[in-house]
Structures are given as structure tokens and as C-alpha cells.
Amino acid sequence: MTKELVHHDRDYRVTLRQKIADIQQKQPSFTLKKLAAKIPIQYTYLSKAMNHPKVHLGEDDLFTLCEQLKFLPEERDFILMKRALATTANSDRKKYLQQKIEAVLKKQTLNAETQGYSSQTQAQEVQYLFDPLCVIVQVSLGIESVRKNPALLCEKLGIGFSELKLTLQKLVRNEIIELEEGSSIKIKRVLRNSLHYGPDHPFMRVHQSLLKTAIASQLLRCPEEAKQSFVATFTMDESSFDRIQQEFRSFLKNVETIARKSRAVQVYQMNFDLFRWF
């Protein structure tokens, strides 16, 4: 029994019947009567609950049944959630459960797609996402003088020549740049100026965390006249939280317009974190 099978059918009874059938194939002596005795509930009640659309096992009985059938914890929790959706009469709770189920299925689909990557492709992507320097160098290549002479980044970023070459190779392997034939540093062309990974990407949060560590170090080195820092801890309500998010999205559009109209001369960093402490 796989997680995909557990999550595939919204009717938890189908999942249970399939699991029992799988066990019976391996253990012919395994019966519904023996299973009912282990819960323990009446065999006739278990049989009816397994097959009648309007009869459901109680949550405690279903929990014990899942334990007896050796479901994994996440599989068991999903089955219990599907049972709750089938039995609730509260429209708000029904909507809430539907959203939770959709979220689980979406995550499962993403995991399946991630597992579908070739190991080589995934390894190359990890190299990019787990190295903050890749992003900084990639963006820096948008500056013409740097693109023509990437070695300038050694002094600007305080890195060695070998580290720069290694970073450029990571960009090549991720199809972000092309190097001149026979060269380890001369840029033939930039294929992609930027990469965007959404919050659903399995490595996105790790990437952001590593990048923020590099950002914190740069903030300490950067002179006061070349940076603008602001930190505030305050109270407000949820509607104000939503308004600030709207204001920030509007601000981002303005920043994007300004940046696009500007000449590429230097590399800048901007971050925004708005969250609850509790």
C-alpha cells in the first residue's frame, strides 16, 4: 500500500478495503472477523461500516483500525481527515477540511514531480539553490562590464578566482549562462537573467535561509551611506496585516518600474519580512 493509493480516493472506505485485500493476499488467514475482534467492535458493525455509504466507524475505532492495518502516521491522519469530511454537517468545517485535503494532494503531486527529476538535474538545481553566490553572480552578469570581465567580481565580492570559476560552472550546468569554448570564465551569453522558485518548491525555504545568512554578513560590511535598514516590532490586527501586504505589493511594482528603467551599474539587495511572533 502506497501513500499515493491512500491519498488517491476521497472515500476512505476504498482505501481500507484495498489495504485489507492486500494483506489477505499475503496472509490468507487474515479475516474481517479477526480484525473486528482486535479493535474490538462487532464484526457485523465493521462489515456494514466498510460497505454502507451512510454508516461510519467512530473516530477512535477508525484510529485503532488504521493502527491494526499498519498505516503510516501520515496515511492514518489523512484517512481520519477524509472520514471527518464525510461525516461533518458543519458547512464551515466541511470547507476547511476540503481545503486541507486539497493542500495534501497538491503537496503530494509536487513531491511526485520532484521525485520525477533525474538525479543529475536535481543535484544541479541543489548546487544552485544551496549556494547564495550563484544568485549574486548571476545578477551581476547583467552589468556589461562584469559580463565582459567576470574576474572583476573577485575583488568586488571578496572571493577567490577558483571560487568564481566554480560558481560559473554551476550556472552553466543549470543552463543559466554559456561560456566561450575552451574558457572557464569568458561569458558567451546569458541565457536567463533571473530564476524564480515559488514557495511550494521543496528547496525554496532553505535557499532563502542561506541567502539571508549571506545578506546579514554583507549588511555588517556595507557602509552606512550605502544601505537603508529598518526593523520594527509592533502590534496590529489581521485586517491591518492584509493592508500592509497590499501596500507592499504596490511598492514592489513601483520598485520594479524604477529598476527596469535604470542602467545596470551596481547590484543591490532588498528584502521584506512581515510575520507574526505569535
N, C-alpha and C positions, 0 to 999 in steps of 0.2 A: 504493500500500500504506500503510495507516494503522497507527498503534500499536494501535488498538482491534482490528484484524484480527489483528495479530501476537499479541496477548495473549488473544484470544478462545478459540482452540482449544488444548487442552493438548498435542496431538500436534504436535510441531514440524515433522513432515514435511508436514502440511497447509499450514502457513504457508509452507514453502519452495516447495511445488508451486504455491500461489496466486501467490506472488511471481514465479516463473518464467513462469507463464501470463500475468501482467500485462505482463511485459517482452516476451514473444513477440507480444503483440497490437500493441505499438508497434514492435517490431523483429522482423519475420518471419524474418530470417536468424539470430536467436539460437537456438542449439540446445543440448541437454544435452551433446552431444559436445564442442562448443566450450567449454562451461563446465567439463567434466571436465579438459580439456587445460590450462586456466588454473590449476587448483588446485595441482598436477596429480595426478590419480588416473585409474585406468582407467574408461572410460565404463560398462562393464558393472557395475562395483562401485558407481558412483554411482547408476546406474539401479536396482539392487537395493536399495541403502540408502534410496532415496527411496520405495520402494513395499513392501518386505518388513518386516513388523512386528518381526522379530527381528534384523534387520541394521541396524547403526548406523554412521554415519560417526565416525571418530575426532574427538576434540575439536579438534585442530589443523586437520584437514581441514574440519570444520564452521565453524570460525572463518574460515578463508580463503574458504569458500563464501559466508558472510554478507557478507564484505568485497566479494566479486565481485558480489553481488546488491545492493550499496549499501544495506544495512540501516543504520539509525541505531545508534549505540553502545548505547543502552538497549534497543533491539529485539534487537540481536545478543546482548546479555548474557542477555536473557530466554529466547531460543531455546536458548542453551547451558545454561541452568538447566533447561529442560524436557527437554533431551537427558539431562542428568545424572540427573534423576528417573526417566527411562525405563530407564536402564542400571544404576543402583546396586543392589547386592544387600545393602547395609547398611541395616537397618531404622531405625536412629537417623538416619542421613543422609537416608533417604527421608522421614522425618517432618520433619526440618529443612527439606528442600527444599520439601515441601508447604506448610509454614508460610510460607516466603519467597514462594512463588508466590501464596498467598492474600493476603499483605500487598501485593504488587504490584497484584493485581487489585482489592483494596479501595481502594488509593490511586488507581488509575485510575478507579474508579467515583466516588470523591469529586471528582476533577478534572473528570469529565464533568458532575457535578451543579453544580460551581462554574461551569463554562463555560455551564451552562444558565440561570444567573441572568440577568435582564435587566441591561443595563449600568447602568441607573439604580439598581436595587436594590443591586447590588454596590457602586456608588460611595457610596451612603448608608451601607452597612454599613462600608465602609472608613473613612469620616469618623468613625464612632463608635469603631471599634476603634483607630484611629491617634491618637485624642485622649483621653489619660488623664482630662482634666477631665470628659468625658462621664460616666464611671463615678462619679466623686466627686459630681458634681451630681445624678445620678440617685438615688444612695443618700441624699444629703442631703435630697431631697424626701420621704423617709419621715418626716422630722421635721415636725410640724404647723406650727410657727412659720415654718419655712423654706418650706414648701409654700404658706402664705398670703402670704408676702412673700419671694420668691426673691432680691430685692435684698440681703438680709442676707448672702448668700454673697460679695458683693463684698469686704466688709471681712474676713469670716472666712477667705476663701481668697486674699485679696490680688490680686483680678482686677478689671478694669475692667467697667463696665456693658455696653459693647458686646461684650466677650468673653463675658459671661454670656448675653446675648441670642443670640449666635451658637451657643453651646453648647445652649441651649434649643431652637433651631431644628433642630439635629442630632437631638435627642431626639424632636422632633415628626416629622421625616422618617423616623425609624426606628420610628415608632408606639409610642413609649415613654410619651409624655405627650400631652395635648391642651391647647391654650391657649384662653383666652376669646376669643371672636370679636372681631377688631379689636385685640387686645392682643398685644404681643411678649414679655410677661413674666408675665402673670397665668395661673396654672395652673387649668384647668378640672377635670382629673382626671389621675391617674397610671394608666396602662394596665398597665405592668409594673414591678414593684419591682426586679427583677434580671434579668439576662441571663446565660446560661451557654453558653460555647463550649467544646467538647471539644478534646482535644489533636490530633485529626485535622483540625480546621478549618485551612484554609490560612493564615489570618492570626493564629491564636491566639498563636503564639510571639512574633510581632512586637508584638502587643498587650501581652503580659506584659512584654516588654523595655521598652517605652515607659512602662508603668505603674510598673515598678521604678525607672526613672530619676526619675520624679516622687516616688516614695516616698523615695528616697535624699535628695532635696533637702528634703523635709518633715522627715525624721529629724534633719537638721542644725539646722533651725529650732525643732523641738519641744523644750521644756524637759525636763530630766531626770526631773522628777516626773511628767511626762505620757507617759512612754514606758518600755518594757521591751525592751532589746536584748540579744541573746545570739549570740555567734559562737564556734564551736569547730571545730578541725581535729583529727581523731583517726583511729586505726586500728581496724579490726574485720574480721570475716569476713562472707560473704554471708548466712548464717543470721541474724546479728545485725542486718544491714541490713533483712531481711524483718521481724524482730521490731519494730524501731523504726517501720517503716511501719505495722504493725498497731496499735502504741501510739498513733501519731499519728492514725490514723483513729478510734480510740476517743476520743481527746482532742477531735477535731473535733466528734464527736457531742455531747459534753458542752458544748462552747462554743456550739454551735447551740442547745441547750436553754436555756442561760443567756441568750443573746441574744434568743431568741423571747419569753421571759418578762419581759424588761426593757422599760422605757419607752424610746422613741426620743427621745433628748435630744441626743446628740453622735454624730459619725461617727468610727469607729475603723478601723484597718487592721491586719491580721495576715497575715504571710507565713511560709511554711515551705519551705526548700530543703534537700534531703538528696541528695547526689550524690557520685560518686567523682571524685577528682582523677586517678587512673589505675588 
